[in-house]
């Protein structure tokens, strides 16, 4: 079983475009992981899960909290980094709309293939994430993937055979856990690729 876990809440306010900008968890993000995410994971009664995390500090901190619970190490995996938002990373969406109005409109029309300046598309993210996730389907132990909303959305689109254009129908909250069966995910991914 895969457990897709979104990192806890960060220090940045809402309305900021966050991609691979390396921002830390907020204190309430840490508290929420400990008080909400961990108890939910305990209910699954996992033994010695493999913990794979995006190498950004917000995901690594989240993963380290979980790793302490299970007495295991965290393996950093760059292929499950958040989408690269290029020149837009860390800027407010209002600033982006004002300074790149045509590009911002194009993004709304084609979430799948649009790339911000110096960035990547959600299709790129999905293909990159698959490089990390497909080999993990062979493992017998449960896998906790501590990653980002963009990555989780692209993997859910694949697992549910939802077009990437509809990825924002999925809204993983900070600290949320989404379970996917490895075998079903592997079969779907191989069928569609």
Backbone torsions as a table, in degrees:
resi	resn	phi	psi	omega
1	UNK	NA	138.2	171.0
2	UNK	-95.3	139.7	172.2
3	UNK	-119.8	103.5	179.5
4	UNK	-84.5	116.2	-175.5
5	UNK	-118.2	122.1	176.1
6	UNK	-82.3	141.1	177.4
7	UNK	-57.3	163.4	178.0
8	UNK	-71.3	174.1	-178.9
9	UNK	-62.1	139.9	-178.7
10	UNK	-96.6	177.9	-179.7
11	UNK	-77.5	-13.6	-176.8
12	UNK	-78.7	143.2	178.1
13	UNK	-74.5	164.4	175.8
14	UNK	-63.3	155.7	178.7
15	UNK	91.6	2.2	178.3
16	UNK	-104.0	136.6	177.1
17	UNK	-79.2	109.2	-179.5
18	UNK	-112.6	120.3	173.6
19	UNK	-115.6	-107.9	-178.8
20	UNK	-93.1	7.6	174.4
21	UNK	-58.6	129.9	-171.7
22	UNK	-90.2	90.7	-179.3
23	UNK	-110.2	145.8	-178.9
24	UNK	-80.0	167.2	172.2
25	UNK	-69.7	148.8	169.6
26	UNK	-77.2	159.8	177.3
27	UNK	-57.6	-39.8	179.5
28	UNK	-69.9	-24.1	173.6
29	UNK	-67.0	-42.7	177.6
30	UNK	-64.0	-46.6	-179.7
31	UNK	-60.2	-42.0	-179.0
32	UNK	-65.1	-39.7	177.7
33	UNK	-60.9	-43.5	-177.6
34	UNK	-71.6	-38.5	-173.9
35	UNK	-93.0	-22.2	-177.1
36	UNK	-115.4	-52.7	-175.6
37	UNK	-68.0	-48.4	-178.4
38	UNK	-58.5	-47.6	178.4
39	UNK	-60.0	-36.1	177.7
40	UNK	-65.4	-41.1	177.7
41	UNK	-65.1	-40.1	179.5
42	UNK	-57.7	-34.8	-179.0
43	UNK	-63.0	-23.7	178.8
44	UNK	-81.3	-8.8	178.0
45	UNK	50.8	52.0	179.7
46	UNK	-78.4	144.5	175.2
47	UNK	-119.1	124.7	175.5
48	UNK	47.7	56.8	177.8
49	UNK	-70.1	157.2	171.1
50	UNK	-86.1	130.7	179.6
51	UNK	-114.3	117.9	-179.5
52	UNK	-116.4	133.4	-176.7
53	UNK	-138.7	147.2	167.5
54	UNK	-58.5	142.2	-175.8
55	UNK	-76.5	2.7	177.9
56	UNK	-72.2	152.9	-173.0
57	UNK	-63.2	-31.2	-179.4
58	UNK	-68.2	-33.8	178.3
59	UNK	-83.2	-38.3	179.5
60	UNK	-64.3	-40.3	178.3
61	UNK	-64.2	-43.7	176.5
62	UNK	-58.9	-48.1	-178.3
63	UNK	-64.0	-37.7	-179.5
64	UNK	-66.0	-35.4	175.5
65	UNK	-61.9	-44.4	179.8
66	UNK	-67.8	-40.6	-178.8
67	UNK	-62.7	-36.7	177.8
68	UNK	-62.1	-39.7	178.3
69	UNK	-59.9	-41.1	-173.9
70	UNK	-98.5	-6.6	-179.5
71	UNK	66.5	37.0	179.3
72	UNK	-124.9	169.0	177.6
73	UNK	-91.0	163.4	175.5
74	UNK	-104.7	131.7	175.0
75	UNK	-102.2	115.5	176.4
76	UNK	-70.7	141.3	-179.7
77	UNK	-138.0	104.1	-178.0
78	UNK	-63.2	-21.5	-179.5
79	UNK	-72.8	-6.6	175.2
80	UNK	-112.4	23.7	170.1
81	UNK	-62.2	156.1	174.3
82	UNK	-63.5	164.6	178.0
83	UNK	-55.4	141.2	175.9
84	UNK	-82.5	110.4	-179.3
85	UNK	-90.5	7.0	174.0
86	UNK	55.2	-130.7	-176.4
87	UNK	-66.4	-15.9	-178.0
88	UNK	-86.4	-13.8	-172.9
89	UNK	-61.9	124.7	178.5
90	UNK	88.4	-3.0	179.6
91	UNK	-93.3	157.3	176.5
92	UNK	-75.4	149.8	178.7
93	UNK	-64.2	-31.6	176.2
94	UNK	-63.1	-42.2	178.3
95	UNK	-64.1	-41.9	179.6
96	UNK	-62.5	-46.3	179.7
97	UNK	-58.7	-39.0	-178.4
98	UNK	-72.9	-40.2	-172.6
99	UNK	-94.5	-19.1	176.4
100	UNK	-133.1	58.1	-172.3
101	UNK	-60.5	-41.5	-178.8
102	UNK	-69.3	-44.1	179.3
103	UNK	-63.4	-39.8	-179.6
104	UNK	-63.3	-40.1	176.9
105	UNK	-63.9	-42.6	179.1
106	UNK	-60.5	-38.9	178.3
107	UNK	-59.2	-43.3	179.6
108	UNK	-65.4	-29.0	-179.5
109	UNK	-79.4	-35.5	-174.6
110	UNK	-138.5	78.7	177.8
111	UNK	-60.9	-29.9	-174.7
112	UNK	-64.5	-50.4	-170.0
113	UNK	-112.4	-6.2	-178.7
114	UNK	-67.4	134.7	174.3
115	UNK	-119.4	124.5	173.1
116	UNK	-67.4	164.3	-179.8
117	UNK	-53.4	124.0	-179.9
118	UNK	67.4	16.8	-177.3
119	UNK	-115.4	-161.4	-178.8
120	UNK	-132.7	165.5	179.6
121	UNK	-94.1	168.3	175.7
122	UNK	-68.2	-28.8	173.5
123	UNK	-62.8	-42.6	176.6
124	UNK	-58.7	-43.3	-179.5
125	UNK	-61.7	-46.3	-179.0
126	UNK	-60.0	-45.2	-179.7
127	UNK	-65.1	-39.2	178.9
128	UNK	-66.2	-44.5	-179.6
129	UNK	-63.8	-36.9	178.7
130	UNK	-60.7	-34.0	178.0
131	UNK	-59.9	-31.8	178.8
132	UNK	-85.5	-40.2	-169.4
133	UNK	-80.3	-40.7	-175.7
134	UNK	-57.3	-45.3	177.8
135	UNK	-63.4	-27.6	179.9
136	UNK	-71.3	-17.5	178.4
137	UNK	-64.1	-21.6	-178.6
138	UNK	-80.2	-15.6	-177.2
139	UNK	-72.9	145.4	179.0
140	UNK	-85.7	-28.7	-178.5
141	UNK	-78.6	157.7	175.9
142	UNK	-64.9	148.9	-178.6
143	UNK	-121.4	122.9	173.0
144	UNK	-95.7	115.2	176.5
145	UNK	-100.7	107.1	-179.3
146	UNK	-95.6	110.5	-169.8
147	UNK	-146.0	-150.2	-169.3
148	UNK	-122.8	162.8	-178.7
149	UNK	-56.7	-44.3	-178.4
150	UNK	-60.7	-43.3	179.6
151	UNK	-67.0	-45.7	179.7
152	UNK	-60.1	-44.1	179.7
153	UNK	-59.1	-44.8	-177.8
154	UNK	-66.5	-36.5	178.8
155	UNK	-70.6	-36.5	176.9
156	UNK	-67.6	-37.4	175.4
157	UNK	-58.8	-44.9	-179.6
158	UNK	-65.2	-49.6	-177.1
159	UNK	-61.3	-36.5	-177.6
160	UNK	-97.6	5.5	-178.4
161	UNK	53.8	42.4	176.6
162	UNK	-96.7	135.3	176.9
163	UNK	-59.5	141.5	179.3
164	UNK	-56.8	-28.1	179.1
165	UNK	-58.7	-22.1	-178.1
166	UNK	-103.5	20.4	-174.1
167	UNK	-61.4	-25.4	-179.0
168	UNK	-80.1	4.0	169.6
169	UNK	-72.4	-18.9	175.9
170	UNK	-97.2	134.9	-175.8
171	UNK	-137.5	73.5	-179.2
172	UNK	-68.6	121.4	-179.2
173	UNK	-74.7	157.1	174.4
174	UNK	-54.9	131.8	179.5
175	UNK	80.2	1.3	-177.9
176	UNK	-72.9	158.1	179.0
177	UNK	-123.0	127.1	176.2
178	UNK	-121.7	124.6	-178.7
179	UNK	-96.2	137.1	174.9
180	UNK	-133.1	135.9	175.1
181	UNK	-75.5	128.1	-176.9
182	UNK	-58.7	-46.1	-175.8
183	UNK	-62.2	-45.9	-179.7
184	UNK	-64.8	-42.6	179.3
185	UNK	-61.1	-45.9	-179.3
186	UNK	-60.9	-46.6	-179.9
187	UNK	-61.1	-43.7	180.0
188	UNK	-65.1	-45.7	-178.2
189	UNK	-62.7	-42.2	-179.4
190	UNK	-69.8	-34.5	179.2
191	UNK	-66.9	-37.9	-174.6
192	UNK	-88.9	-16.3	-178.0
193	UNK	-100.7	NA	NA
